[in-house]
Amino acid sequence: MPLALLRRPDPEHLDIAFAGETFRVALRRRPAARRLTLRVSQATGEVILTLPTRTSLATAQRFAAGHGGWIATRLARVPTRVPFEPGSVLPLRGVPHRIAQRGLRSGATRLERVGEEPVISVSCEAAFVARRVRDWLQREVRADLTVAITRYTDALGQGPSRVTVRDTRSRWGSCTARGELNFSWRLILAPPLVLDYLVAHEMAHLREMNHSARFWSLVAGICPHMDEAEAWLKHNGASLHRYG
């Protein structure tokens, strides 16, 4: 009987103890994996151990346990989560805004000012605040994307076949061979030049489905703040995943 049929199913995770703490490590077997790899998601704080099909669970346990210090260091760098609840502060187009609940009756979510402080004002029961804020942010990012896409459609002489907004983890935007553009709703949390650059980047793929020198020349030609936006994403992009 093949070894794979005799092996017990893997647990979903391993618990690794280090310096008085216990870290939960998710297990992922991948036939294409050639070695054990460990990573910590800066977006979610999830610790993931990927291992080849034939690697034993005992070997995986020893590997993860031997990297307890590494796991602790990486987890310490993961930004603290900020829930969408009254009192929380989140950036809207790069500017800090506080979430305020103005009443329990259902009403429109809107921008207000309390003194000099900008506020995202929500009217609903507490259980629905997070959903209301998230839905409102998605409407806001769709509006900003529409403006930027219209401008770059004029500049390039062609536009996308479809635009989708999602909560992506590995990419801020993408372009398919069918001319469909996908963007993260979290771009509404970044300064406007970042969203604008991401639209220029993905729309440039409508002409150049690659990252060749010609592609980058095209992006730089239509988006003069490309380098500034790239630098912002490099230093601050991961922090956008802490919200909500």
C-alpha positions, -999 to 999 in steps of 0.1 A, spaced: 0 0 0 14 35 -9 29 55 20 5 84 12 -25 61 20 -10 49 53 -2 84 66 -27 99 90 -43 132 78 -23 163 88 -36 185 115 -47 220 104 -20 235 125 9 230 149 13 248 182 49 260 187 60 271 222 88 298 225 98 321 254 65 315 273 43 321 242 25 296 220 23 303 182 -2 286 159 14 275 126 -9 265 97 2 235 77 1 235 39 13 205 19 22 213 -17 33 187 -43 55 213 -60 73 222 -28 109 211 -27 117 222 8 102 234 41 93 271 40 79 293 68 63 327 63 43 352 84 16 372 66 20 409 72 -16 413 62 -32 388 86 -4 377 110 -10 341 100 20 318 103 22 293 75 45 263 71 46 248 36 61 213 32 67 188 4 43 159 1 67 133 16 80 153 45 70 138 78 49 156 104 77 151 129 102 168 107 78 197 102 73 200 139 111 201 146 115 227 118 88 250 131 100 246 167 136 255 157 123 288 142 103 299 173 125 330 177 121 339 140 83 336 142 82 358 173 103 385 156 81 385 125 48 386 145 61 415 165 63 435 132 27 428 122 6 460 127 -20 460 154 -55 454 140 -79 483 140 -116 472 139 -143 493 123 -161 504 154 -169 537 171 -138 555 182 -114 538 158 -93 560 136 -85 550 100 -70 568 71 -94 580 44 -74 590 13 -44 591 36 -60 615 62 -70 601 97 -107 600 103 -125 588 134 -156 565 132 -185 580 151 -219 565 158 -245 593 157 -276 573 164 -293 538 164 -318 545 136 -307 534 102 -293 563 82 -267 572 55 -231 570 63 -214 604 57 -184 626 63 -187 652 91 -165 674 112 -165 675 149 -146 707 157 -115 703 136 -116 665 135 -129 647 103 -153 620 111 -170 591 93 -205 593 108 -225 561 110 -262 558 120 -272 522 129 -271 497 157 -236 488 170 -237 453 154 -239 468 119 -213 496 122 -184 476 107 -205 465 77 -218 500 71 -182 515 72 -168 488 49 -197 492 24 -192 530 24 -155 527 19 -161 504 -11 -185 529 -26 -159 557 -21 -131 537 -38 -154 528 -67 -161 565 -72 -123 574 -71 -115 545 -95 -141 556 -119 -126 591 -121 -90 578 -126 -101 552 -151 -119 578 -172 -88 600 -172 -65 572 -182 -89 559 -208 -87 593 -225 -49 592 -222 -45 557 -236 -74 557 -261 -87 524 -246 -104 513 -214 -111 482 -194 -139 457 -202 -148 454 -165 -137 467 -131 -139 447 -99 -132 457 -63 -121 431 -39 -102 426 -6 -70 412 -22 -40 402 0 -11 398 -24 -19 424 -51 -33 460 -50 -44 456 -86 -44 433 -116 -53 432 -153 -65 400 -171 -59 391 -207 -96 400 -213 -90 436 -202 -106 431 -168 -92 452 -140 -93 442 -103 -84 465 -74 -82 463 -36 -108 484 -18 -81 493 7 -66 518 -18 -92 543 -5 -71 543 27 -39 554 9 -31 590 -4 -49 597 -37 -17 595 -57 -13 558 -48 -48 549 -62 -41 570 -93 -8 552 -99 -23 518 -95 -49 526 -121 -23 539 -145 -2 508 -139 -30 483 -145 -44 502 -175 -9 503 -191 -12 465 -191 -41 468 -216 -13 477 -241 17 459 -225 8 426 -207 43 425 -192 67 445 -171 91 452 -199 111 485 -203 84 496 -228 57 490 -201 75 511 -175 81 538 -200 44 539 -208 35 541 -171 60 569 -164 47 588 -194 11 590 -182 18 590 -144 45 614 -133 42 604 -96 49 567 -103 81 566 -82 65 585 -53 36 561 -52 58 530 -55 79 543 -26 48 549 -4 35 514 -11 68 498 -3 70 515 31 33 517 41 13 493 20 13 464 44 -2 487 71 -34 491 51 -43 455 59 -46 462 96 -80 480 92 -113 463 94 
